[in-house]
Amino acid sequence: MARNIGSRYTAHQILGRGSAGTVWLGEGPEGPVAIKLLREDLASDQELVGRFVQERTALLGLDHPHVVAVRDLVVDGNDLALVMTLVRGTDLRTRLDRERRLAPEAAVAIIADVADGLAAAHKAQIVHRDVKPENILLDMEGPLGPGGAHPALLTDFGVAKLIDTPRRTKATKIIGTPDYLAPELVEGLPPRAAVDIYALATVLYELLAGFTPFGGGHPGAVLRRHVTETVVPLPGIPEELWQLLVQCLAKAPASRLRASELAVRLRDLLPLLAGIPPLEVDEPGPEESEQSPGYDEQQYTPAADEPRRRGAVPLVPGSAPDSNRDTHTSMRVPAPDELAGGPLGTARAPRAPGKPRPGSARNKAASVRKRRITLGAAAVLLCAAVAVGGWLATGGGDGDGAPQDSENSAPATP
């Protein structure tokens, strides 16, 4: 059923639902548009609306070929909506769900496009804060690039900032999607441009491997791994690409590349990646189900049959609906002692079928069992050695330890 959004736009069809609101296919004075209608509780918060209106100039001024343009901001009664350019295609999450992983050349071409868009945003002093496959759209009507990749555009600028306001989150809360959160956000530091680079490198890793480097299991465990664990290497990609990934996934924000540098470096690697097929990487096993003290369970209660895919807010026709895992999940910042203890090794290492990954609870239990077996065997050998020594000491052998011949052991004649 059609509904009016302000006096200039009409929403015709729901394209998708997310934690921040509903996305509609709409019509405006200049033709088809995508309208993101934010939740009523957001629209009724006058302080929040005021803050968002203050961002209007920055959002409307962000014009780049690899950014979904915000055309208008509508504040009308209980309606608070972003009117955006309609991208005819799909989001990157949908493609990942279909193909599991991409060839390195196509993956790098897509990420280079997004890095270009981020460079423009960062130059305008705008930090996205929620870079992930759901917020990367693929323009199916655009020209094909290296590896057959469609042009990629980054969307949903300002939404994370809209939700993350002082009235809605305390200093001890963080907002974001756990798999893509930079370590400094987990530790409670303010978001800078480097958090977008970390998230984008995480997306690139996911495109290549089929899983995120620190994701999986309870969200609290994911947060902890971002801070304490190192990324596991991916076999089959050139060393230059791997080193670029490692640099952009560095724990220290200052060690990461700037978005403009990342875009140039990625495009320089494209000729090296031509013809390389998608990687053959084993999916990591299920994570431990233990509850983490670094996560606010009151804010997130997963269903028993909840799927592993992340939340999505599709802005284009044909995209999959949002899952139970919200786009913006409120989490407690872990205390320093909860993140202490030094590195735990590599995170979510690929494993052979039937074997536990390094560092997992199953792997630790197997190591304990192995040590117990080794100690038990040593104890048996020690007991055997003591028994033989006792037998020798009680006359079971001659002075030099060699067995005596029974035929030569008759008693001496007096």
Secondary structure, DSSP 8 states (H G I E B T S, - for coil): --EEETTTEEEEEEEEE-SSEEEEEEEETTEEEEEEEE-HHHHT-HHHHHHHHHTHHHHHT---TTB--EEEEEEETTEEEEEEE---EEEHHHHHHHHSS--HHHHHHHHHHHHHHHHHHHHTT---S--SGGGEEEETTS---GGG---EEE--TTHHHHH--TTT--TTEEEE-GGG--HHHHTT----HHHHHHHHHHHHHHHHHSS-SS-SS-HHHHHHHHHH-EE---TTS-HHHHHHHHHHT-SSGGGS--HHHHHHHHHHHHHHHTT-----------------TTS-GGG----TT--SS------STT-----SS-SSEEEE---HHHH-S----EES----TTS--TTSHHHHHHHHHHHHHHHHHHHHHHHHHHHHHHHIIIIIS-TTS----GGG------
